[in-house]
Amino acid sequence: MIIYSKLNVNALTERGSKMQNYLDFKEKIDYTKLKEVARTIKQGGVVVFPTETVYGIGANGLSANAVKRIYEVKQRPLNKPISLLVNGTDMINEIAQDITDLEKALIREFFPGPLTIILKKKDIVPNIVTANSNTVGVRMPSNEIALKLIEYAGVPIATPSANISGKPSGTNMEDIMKDFEGKVDYFIDDGPSKIGISSTIVQVIDGVPHILRQGKITEEQIMNIVTG
């Protein structure tokens, strides 16, 4: 985990004070401003915001044009799908279908938290999100700012990590702003990321969970759900 030095904090605060789109939520969340950010997302904007794993760069996950902006800003290849962040089971059911009992068990156990599960998508999810696949990654973060942002926006938020493609995932605002200043609509600063590594990605194939990316949640934890 990266700890800010006093010099870095002062520099970031000074830079942020000159930027109307920099929101300092490290000590207290300003829900009025958070609702403004949510409206920006709903209208097609792109924002950097915290999750418990790493910072994400998000947009309206139901808008192909908004998601296209993420790819452009991150310099991300279009053949790499983007996961959707949700705030509850109702939103999961809006974007995914044919959810199996095992997938439901994994969701109950690990949502909210650092697990992304691959589910069969509904047509409402734009193909650009899934790189033309019939599946979509879904995660419910545990970070309060992220959850409220999704709630206020009223849409799943397409959210890869806040970094230029190929660089390490963004875990502190100072580095993130260097890459994205002037390219996104808002930065929400919640201090250094609590976990600091991306979520575990799991896909259930023929009744067996397969880990596609190892993160905070381990294979043992996932298999305990299968055998339990």
Sine and cosine of phi, psi and omega as CSV:
sin_phi,cos_phi,sin_psi,cos_psi,sin_omega,cos_omega
0.00,0.00,0.66,-0.75,-0.04,-1.00
-1.00,-0.05,0.79,-0.62,0.03,-1.00
-0.96,-0.28,0.76,-0.65,0.03,-1.00
-0.93,0.37,0.69,-0.72,0.23,-0.97
-0.98,0.20,0.28,-0.96,0.01,-1.00
-0.86,0.51,-0.60,0.80,0.01,-1.00
-0.90,0.44,-0.70,0.71,-0.01,-1.00
-0.90,0.44,-0.67,0.74,0.01,-1.00
-0.88,0.47,-0.71,0.70,-0.01,-1.00
-0.89,0.45,-0.66,0.75,0.00,-1.00
-0.90,0.43,-0.67,0.75,-0.01,-1.00
-0.92,0.40,-0.68,0.74,0.01,-1.00
-0.89,0.45,-0.66,0.75,0.02,-1.00
-0.90,0.44,-0.69,0.72,0.03,-1.00
-0.90,0.44,-0.70,0.72,-0.03,-1.00
-0.90,0.44,-0.56,0.83,-0.02,-1.00
-0.91,0.41,-0.34,0.94,0.01,-1.00
-1.00,-0.04,-0.05,1.00,-0.07,-1.00
-0.87,-0.49,0.88,-0.48,0.01,-1.00
-0.93,0.37,-0.35,0.94,-0.05,-1.00
-1.00,-0.10,0.18,0.98,0.11,-0.99
-0.99,-0.15,0.86,-0.52,-0.03,-1.00
-0.90,-0.45,0.86,-0.51,-0.02,-1.00
-1.00,-0.06,0.98,-0.21,-0.01,-1.00
-0.94,-0.35,0.36,0.93,-0.06,-1.00
-0.90,0.43,-0.59,0.81,-0.03,-1.00
-0.99,-0.16,-0.59,0.81,-0.08,-1.00
-0.42,-0.91,0.66,-0.75,0.03,-1.00
-0.99,0.10,0.79,-0.62,0.12,-0.99
-1.00,-0.06,0.98,-0.17,-0.13,-0.99
-0.93,0.37,-0.47,0.88,0.06,-1.00
-0.90,0.45,-0.73,0.68,0.03,-1.00
-0.93,0.37,-0.55,0.83,0.03,-1.00
-0.90,0.43,-0.59,0.81,0.07,-1.00
-0.92,0.40,-0.56,0.83,0.07,-1.00
-0.90,0.43,-0.66,0.75,0.04,-1.00
-0.89,0.45,-0.67,0.74,0.01,-1.00
-0.87,0.49,-0.64,0.77,0.04,-1.00
-0.90,0.44,-0.62,0.79,0.04,-1.00
-0.88,0.47,-0.67,0.74,0.05,-1.00
-0.89,0.46,-0.73,0.69,-0.02,-1.00
-0.86,0.52,-0.52,0.85,-0.06,-1.00
-1.00,-0.04,0.12,0.99,0.09,-1.00
0.96,-0.28,0.12,0.99,0.00,-1.00
-0.98,0.21,0.18,-0.98,0.01,-1.00
-0.83,-0.56,0.74,-0.67,-0.06,-1.00
-0.70,-0.71,0.47,-0.88,0.14,-0.99
-0.98,-0.20,0.78,-0.63,-0.05,-1.00
-0.53,-0.84,0.32,-0.95,-0.06,-1.00
-1.00,0.09,0.51,-0.86,0.33,-0.94
-0.80,-0.59,0.04,-1.00,0.00,-1.00
-0.96,0.27,-0.31,0.95,-0.02,-1.00
-1.00,0.02,-0.96,0.29,0.07,-1.00
-0.65,-0.76,0.13,-0.99,0.09,-1.00
-0.94,0.33,0.56,-0.83,0.04,-1.00
-0.90,-0.43,0.37,-0.93,0.13,-0.99
-0.89,-0.45,0.91,-0.42,-0.24,-0.97
-0.84,-0.54,0.38,-0.92,0.06,-1.00
-0.47,-0.89,0.19,-0.98,0.04,-1.00
-0.84,0.55,0.92,-0.40,-0.08,-1.00
-0.96,0.28,-0.10,1.00,0.04,-1.00
-0.97,-0.23,0.08,1.00,0.00,-1.00
-0.91,-0.42,0.92,-0.40,0.00,-1.00
-0.87,0.49,-0.63,0.78,-0.02,-1.00
-0.91,0.41,-0.64,0.77,0.01,-1.00
-0.91,0.41,-0.69,0.72,0.00,-1.00
-0.91,0.42,-0.57,0.82,0.05,-1.00
-0.85,0.53,-0.59,0.81,0.03,-1.00
-0.88,0.47,-0.61,0.79,0.04,-1.00
-0.86,0.50,-0.75,0.66,0.01,-1.00
-0.84,0.54,-0.66,0.75,-0.03,-1.00
-0.93,0.37,-0.71,0.70,-0.05,-1.00
-0.92,0.39,-0.65,0.76,-0.01,-1.00
-0.99,0.16,-0.20,0.98,-0.13,-0.99
0.85,0.52,0.69,0.73,-0.09,-1.00
-1.00,-0.08,0.73,-0.69,0.05,-1.00
-0.87,0.49,0.64,-0.77,-0.05,-1.00
-0.93,0.36,-0.22,0.98,0.02,-1.00
-1.00,0.03,0.11,0.99,0.07,-1.00
-0.97,-0.26,0.93,-0.37,-0.05,-1.00
-0.92,0.39,0.29,-0.96,0.01,-1.00
-0.86,-0.52,0.69,-0.72,0.02,-1.00
-0.98,0.18,0.34,-0.94,0.05,-1.00
-0.94,-0.34,0.73,-0.68,0.10,-0.99
-1.00,-0.06,0.70,-0.71,-0.02,-1.00
-0.80,-0.59,0.18,-0.98,0.01,-1.00
-0.88,-0.48,0.21,0.98,0.03,-1.00
0.18,-0.98,0.07,-1.00,-0.07,-1.00
-0.92,0.38,-0.52,0.85,0.02,-1.00
-0.86,0.51,-0.67,0.74,0.00,-1.00
-0.95,0.31,-0.55,0.83,0.08,-1.00
-0.86,0.50,-0.70,0.71,-0.03,-1.00
-0.93,0.36,-0.34,0.94,0.06,-1.00
-0.95,0.30,-0.49,0.87,-0.15,-0.99
-0.92,-0.39,-0.24,0.97,-0.07,-1.00
-0.78,-0.63,0.41,-0.91,-0.04,-1.00
-0.62,-0.79,0.24,-0.97,0.04,-1.00
0.80,0.59,0.68,0.73,-0.01,-1.00
-0.96,0.27,0.82,-0.57,-0.07,-1.00
-0.98,0.18,0.21,-0.98,0.01,-1.00
-0.89,0.46,-0.62,0.78,0.02,-1.00
-0.92,0.39,-0.68,0.74,0.05,-1.00
-0.88,0.48,-0.66,0.75,0.05,-1.00
-0.89,0.45,-0.62,0.78,0.02,-1.00
-0.91,0.43,-0.66,0.75,0.04,-1.00
-0.90,0.43,-0.63,0.77,0.03,-1.00
-0.90,0.44,-0.71,0.71,0.01,-1.00
-0.88,0.48,-0.63,0.78,-0.08,-1.00
-0.97,0.24,-0.64,0.77,-0.21,-0.98
-0.92,-0.40,-0.07,1.00,0.07,-1.00
-0.98,-0.21,0.72,-0.69,-0.11,0.99
-0.97,0.24,0.49,-0.87,0.00,-1.00
0.32,-0.95,-0.12,-0.99,-0.15,-0.99
-1.00,0.06,0.74,0.67,0.07,-1.00
-0.81,-0.58,0.75,-0.67,0.15,-0.99
-0.95,-0.32,0.78,-0.62,0.01,-1.00
-0.91,-0.42,0.69,-0.72,0.00,-1.00
-1.00,0.04,0.85,-0.53,-0.04,-1.00
-0.81,-0.58,0.32,-0.95,0.08,-1.00
-0.95,0.31,0.80,-0.60,-0.13,-0.99
-1.00,0.05,0.39,-0.92,0.17,-0.98
-1.00,-0.05,0.26,-0.96,-0.06,-1.00
-0.90,0.43,-0.33,0.94,-0.01,-1.00
-0.90,0.44,-0.39,0.92,-0.01,-1.00
-0.99,0.14,0.86,-0.50,-0.02,-1.00
-0.88,0.48,0.57,-0.82,-0.02,-1.00
-0.88,0.47,-0.46,0.89,0.00,-1.00
-0.90,0.44,-0.49,0.87,0.03,-1.00
-0.91,0.42,-0.64,0.77,-0.14,-0.99
-0.97,-0.22,0.13,0.99,-0.07,-1.00
0.82,0.58,0.66,0.75,0.04,-1.00
0.92,0.38,0.28,0.96,0.08,-1.00
-1.00,0.09,0.28,-0.96,0.06,-1.00
-1.00,-0.08,0.21,0.98,0.05,-1.00
-0.83,-0.56,0.35,-0.94,-0.01,-1.00
-0.63,-0.78,0.65,-0.76,0.10,-1.00
-0.98,0.20,0.71,-0.71,-0.04,-1.00
-0.76,-0.65,0.72,-0.70,0.06,-1.00
-0.61,-0.79,0.57,-0.82,0.13,-0.99
-0.91,-0.41,0.96,-0.28,-0.04,-1.00
-0.95,0.31,0.32,-0.95,0.03,-1.00
-0.98,-0.18,-0.13,0.99,0.01,-1.00
-0.93,0.36,0.77,-0.64,-0.09,-1.00
-0.89,0.45,-0.63,0.77,0.01,-1.00
-0.88,0.47,-0.72,0.69,0.00,-1.00
-0.88,0.48,-0.71,0.70,-0.03,-1.00
-0.90,0.44,-0.68,0.74,0.01,-1.00
-0.92,0.39,-0.60,0.80,0.01,-1.00
-0.88,0.47,-0.69,0.72,0.04,-1.00
-0.91,0.42,-0.69,0.72,0.01,-1.00
-0.86,0.51,-0.75,0.66,-0.04,-1.00
-0.92,0.39,-0.59,0.80,0.01,-1.00
-0.94,0.33,-0.54,0.84,0.02,-1.00
0.97,0.26,0.24,0.97,0.02,-1.00
-0.65,-0.76,0.46,-0.89,0.15,-0.99
-0.90,0.44,0.60,-0.80,-0.04,-1.00
-0.96,-0.27,0.89,-0.46,0.09,-1.00
-0.92,0.38,0.85,-0.53,-0.19,-0.98
-0.56,-0.83,0.99,-0.12,0.27,-0.96
-1.00,0.09,0.08,-1.00,0.01,-1.00
-0.93,0.36,0.46,-0.89,-0.07,-1.00
-1.00,0.09,0.99,0.15,0.04,-1.00
-0.41,-0.91,0.41,-0.91,0.18,-0.98
-0.92,0.40,0.69,-0.72,-0.08,-1.00
-0.79,0.61,0.77,-0.64,-0.01,-1.00
0.99,-0.15,-0.30,0.95,0.05,-1.00
-1.00,-0.02,0.27,-0.96,0.05,-1.00
-0.87,0.50,0.49,-0.87,0.02,-1.00
-0.87,0.49,0.60,-0.80,-0.05,-1.00
-0.97,0.25,0.83,-0.56,0.01,-1.00
-0.85,-0.52,-0.12,0.99,0.08,-1.00
-0.59,-0.80,0.53,-0.85,-0.18,-0.98
-0.93,0.36,-0.51,0.86,-0.04,-1.00
-0.86,0.51,-0.75,0.66,0.01,-1.00
-0.93,0.38,-0.63,0.78,-0.04,-1.00
-0.89,0.45,-0.68,0.74,-0.03,-1.00
-0.91,0.41,-0.50,0.87,0.06,-1.00
-0.88,0.47,-0.59,0.80,-0.03,-1.00
-0.99,0.13,-0.53,0.85,-0.22,-0.98
-0.85,-0.52,0.06,1.00,0.01,-1.00
-0.86,0.51,0.79,-0.62,-0.02,-1.00
1.00,0.10,-0.01,1.00,-0.06,-1.00
-0.91,-0.41,-0.24,0.97,0.01,-1.00
-0.80,-0.59,0.20,-0.98,-0.11,-0.99
-1.00,0.06,-0.52,0.85,0.01,-1.00
-0.54,-0.84,0.52,-0.85,0.23,-0.97
-0.88,-0.48,0.79,-0.61,0.10,-1.00
-0.93,-0.38,0.89,-0.46,-0.09,-1.00
-0.99,-0.17,0.87,-0.49,0.04,-1.00
-0.88,-0.47,0.31,0.95,-0.06,-1.00
0.99,0.15,-0.03,-1.00,-0.02,-1.00
-0.85,0.52,0.57,-0.82,0.01,-1.00
-0.87,0.49,0.62,-0.78,-0.09,-1.00
-0.95,0.32,-0.68,0.74,-0.02,-1.00
-1.00,-0.04,-0.76,0.65,0.12,-0.99
1.00,0.01,-0.01,1.00,0.11,-0.99
-0.75,-0.67,0.43,-0.90,-0.05,-1.00
-0.92,0.38,0.25,-0.97,-0.05,-1.00
-0.93,0.37,0.42,-0.91,0.20,-0.98
-0.94,0.33,0.68,-0.74,0.06,-1.00
-0.93,-0.36,0.79,-0.61,-0.01,-1.00
-0.78,-0.62,0.59,-0.81,0.10,-1.00
-0.73,-0.68,0.76,-0.64,0.04,-1.00
-1.00,0.01,0.87,-0.50,0.01,-1.00
-0.84,-0.55,0.87,-0.50,-0.02,-1.00
0.80,0.61,0.65,0.76,0.08,-1.00
0.99,0.16,0.11,0.99,-0.03,-1.00
-0.85,-0.52,0.80,-0.60,0.04,-1.00
-0.95,0.30,0.74,-0.68,0.07,-1.00
-0.88,-0.48,0.80,-0.60,0.03,-1.00
-1.00,0.09,0.88,-0.48,0.00,-1.00
-1.00,-0.04,-0.42,0.91,0.08,-1.00
-0.50,-0.87,0.79,-0.62,0.00,-1.00
-0.99,0.10,0.78,-0.62,0.07,-1.00
-0.75,-0.66,-0.63,-0.78,-0.05,-1.00
-0.91,0.42,-0.65,0.76,-0.01,-1.00
-0.99,0.13,0.75,-0.67,-0.13,-0.99
-1.00,-0.05,0.26,-0.97,0.08,-1.00
-0.88,0.48,-0.62,0.79,0.01,-1.00
-0.87,0.49,-0.69,0.72,0.02,-1.00
-0.88,0.48,-0.66,0.75,-0.01,-1.00
-0.93,0.37,-0.69,0.73,-0.03,-1.00
-0.93,0.36,-0.41,0.91,0.09,-1.00
-0.88,0.47,-0.51,0.86,0.04,-1.00
-0.94,0.34,-0.59,0.80,-0.02,-1.00
-0.93,0.36,-0.73,0.68,-0.08,-1.00
-0.99,0.10,-0.33,0.94,-0.03,-1.00
-0.96,0.26,0.00,0.00,0.00,0.00
